[in-house]
Amino acid sequence: MTDNTAPALSRIRLHLARSKDFPEGSARHGYEFVAPLDESGHIDLDAWRAVRAACTVERFWGNDAPEQGRLVHRAGGVNGASWVFDYEEGDTEDDETGYRFADHAFVPGEYVSLRDEDGDMHTFQVFTVTPA
């Protein structure tokens, strides 16, 4: 990355993985977010700092209205920091936290987990990763 070049962004789509409530998983429940990924598919923290305003998320959940927010890196959690989907700036009660997002490669077929605003953990499969 040169000084005048913004990091490349990827659009990552997550679908709800198989669970007790959704034995086949669900393409109608999930997230689509934008983030800079390194060559191994991990979120690139340094690149994110340069393009954080472009790192958005949309939560789609069945028939509920989609929610718009931002991907943020916040102090606390595993290894001292967490990736969070923040839907209302200044309000942490609606945030959804990625479980060990820094450790996971976002490549199609991989699985990641998120803790929703109610504290429930859900597993998602990386469905697609495309240039944003």
Secondary structure, DSSP 8 states (H G I E B T S, - for coil): --TT-----EEEEEEE---SS-TT-EEEEEEEEEE-B-TTS-B-HHHHHHHGGG-EEEEEETTS--EEEEEEEEE-SGGGEEEEEESSTT--TT-EEEETGGG----TT-EEEEE-TTS-EEEEEEEEEEE-
